[in-house]
Amino acid sequence: MADLSEWQQTLGTRFKDPSLLEQALVHSSFINENLGTATASNERLEFLGDSVLGMVIAGELYTRYPQHSEGEMTKMRSVLVRSGTLKSIAESICLGDYIYLGKGEEASGGRHKMANLAGAMESLIAAVFLDQGLEAARDFILRLFGAELDSLSNNSNLIDYKSQLQQLYQPRYKKTPVYRTIETAEVKRNRMFFSEVIIDDKVMGSGYGRNKKNAETAAARSALEQETEDFTR
């Protein structure tokens, strides 16, 4: 395994147990080709890191934006923890250079794939949490996500519900969500549209709008809010 001492300086943290950092970087493709070198991939760490990240970001938003509603904070959190944001932050610390990949995954550009970088970023967060505790993990997250947090209140166009939903559904269902939109009857001369977002013939969300675009946006927002409700149950 690689010597990660210098990279820890870039991260701004020194691991008590370097094996946790190494495991956070092991992609599943590496295991089959290097039996005995690594005992497990980073997938379990990825699961834990996702929860730690979500909790820290939620707490920071709650404290930083006291005037924001639950719905507004939910949208802001979705922007921060989505795969695209994680990939961008992973690239800023050169995370892709240190992931252990199998030869096939390496050849297919695995060091630059969004799923690999986002997953490794969550695994890295989990490794810091296990190695140093919640407070250290919180400091680590807020340091890396600081610029993204600061930009939220200054960019009203940052919330793109349809893009968020596609980024959520694409890895899960391996499909792009489909929108079924119809024009409703005129009500006092105001034309309205009704839209449903569908995956595998299942309606995931729905909404109304003054035009087709707004109706689809409302449907995507409804689906994202349902995902949040399901997660918190």
N, C-alpha and C positions, 0 to 999 in steps of 0.2 A: 504494500500500500504506500501511497505517496507521503512525503514529509509535508505536513500542513502548517508548520510553525510560522512561516512568513505570512501565509494567508490569514492566520488568526490575528495578526497585527492589522491587516486590512479590515477585518471584521470588527476590531476593537474589543475583542473578548478572548480570554485565554481559558481553554478547557481544562478542568481538573482531570477529566477522563477523556483522553483523545479518541478512544474507541467509539464514543457516542458521535463525535464529529465525523469519523470515518463512515459509520453506518448510515448517517444522514445523507451521504453522497453515493451510496451503492444502489444503482438502478437494477431492477429485476433481471435485465438482460445480462448483467455481469455475472450473476450467480451461476448460471448453467455452464458458462464457459470457463469459470475459474473455481472449480470445486475445491473446498478446503481453504481458499484465500479469504472468503467472507462467508459468514454463516447465515446472514439474512439480508434482505433488501431493505430499503428505506420506507416501505409501504406502511408499516405499523407506525413509524414515526410521523409519516405524512398525516395519518388519521388524527393523531394527538395534536400535531402542530396546527391543523385546521381549527380545532376547538380553542386552543390557546390564543391563536391570532384573533379569532372572532370575539372572544371574551375581552381581550385587551383593547381592541379597536372600539367595541361597544362601550366600554367604560370610559375611554378617552373622549368619544363623541358626546356621551352623556355629560361629562364635566366641561368640555370645551364649548358646547353649544347649548346652553341652558334654555334658550328660547325655542329650540327646534322641537317639533312634534315627534311622536314615535315613528310615524310614516316617513318623515324627512330623514330621521337618523337611520332608519332601515335602508333607505335609498343610498345614503352616504356610505354606510357600511358595505353595501353590495358593490359599490364602485371600488372601494379600497381592497376588498378581499378577492376580487375576481381574478381569473387567471392572467389576464392581460397586465394588470397592475403588478402581480407577483413576478411575472416574467421580466418586466421592466426593472424592478428592484433587484432581481437576481442578476440581471446583466450589469447593473451598476457596481456589483461587488465581484464580477467575473466568476460567478458560481458555476457557469457551464464549463469552465476550464478544469474544474476539479471533480466533476461527476465521473464515477466509475461506470463505464458502459461496455456492453458486449460489442464484438466486432461488427455485427450486422447493424446494430443501432448506431454505432459510431459512423459507419459508412453512409447511413441514411440521413445524416445531419442531426443526430440526436442531441448534440450539445446546444442546439439552437431551437429545439422544439418547445412550444409553449407548455405542453403537459409535463415534460421532463423538468423544465426549469421551475414551474409553479410547484410541482410536487416536491422537488428538492428544497425549495425555499421553505415550505411548510415543515419539512423534515428537519431542516436546520433550526427552525424556531423551537421545535420539540426537543431537539438535542440540547439547546441552551437551557430550556426549562428543566429538563431532567438533571442536567449537570450543575446548575447554579440556582434554581428556584424561580418562582413566579416573578419576583421583583426584578431580577436580572433579565428575564425574558421580556418583561414589560419595557425595560429601558432599551433593550436591543431592538424590539419592534418599533418603538416610538422614534428611535434614532433613524432607522431605515425608512420609516413611513412618514417622517416629519414633513417633508415637502409636499407629499400627496395630501396629508391632512390639512396643511395650510391652504392648499389650492381649492379645496372644496367650497369654501364660503365665497370665493371670488369668481367662480365659474358656474353660472347657472345652466350652461349647456352641457355640463359634464354628465348629467343623468340621461342616459339613452336606454330606455327600458327594453326596446327590442334587441339591441346589441347585447345587453346584459343577459337577457333570456336565452339568446342563441348561444352565448358562451357557457351558460349553465347547462343547457340541454344537449349541446353537441357531443361532449364527452360521455354524457350519461346515456343518451338514447342513440347516438351515432346518426342522428337525423337533424335536419333543420326544421324548426316549428313552422307550421302552415297556418295562415290566417284566412278565415272565411268571413267575408264582410258583405253585408247587405244594406241597402238603403231602406230606411223605415218610412212609414207614412208621414206626410207633412203634418206638423202640429203647429197651428197658428203661423203658417207660412215658414216655419223653421225646419229645414230639412235636416234629418239626423241619420247617422249611420250606426249600425250595430256590428261588432266584430267578435269572433271567437278565435282563440289560438289553440291549435290542435296538434297532438302528437299521438300517432298510432290510433287514430279515430277517437281519441279521448279529449274532451274539452278541458283544457288546463286553466283557462281564464277567459273573461269576457268583459266588454265595456262599450260605452257609447261615445260618439264624437260628432262634431259639426262637419267633419269630412272623413274620408277613408283613413288618412294617415293618423288623425287624432283618435279614431276609434280603435285602430290596431295598437296604438301606443297605450291606450287605456286597457286593452285586453292583456298586453304584455305586463303592464304594471299589476294587474289583478293576479296574474299567474305568479309573479315574483312575490307578491304579498302572501299568497297561499303557501309558497315554499317556506317563507319565514314562519308562518303560523304552524306548519307541520313540524319544523325544526324545533320550535320552542315548546311543543307539547310534551 
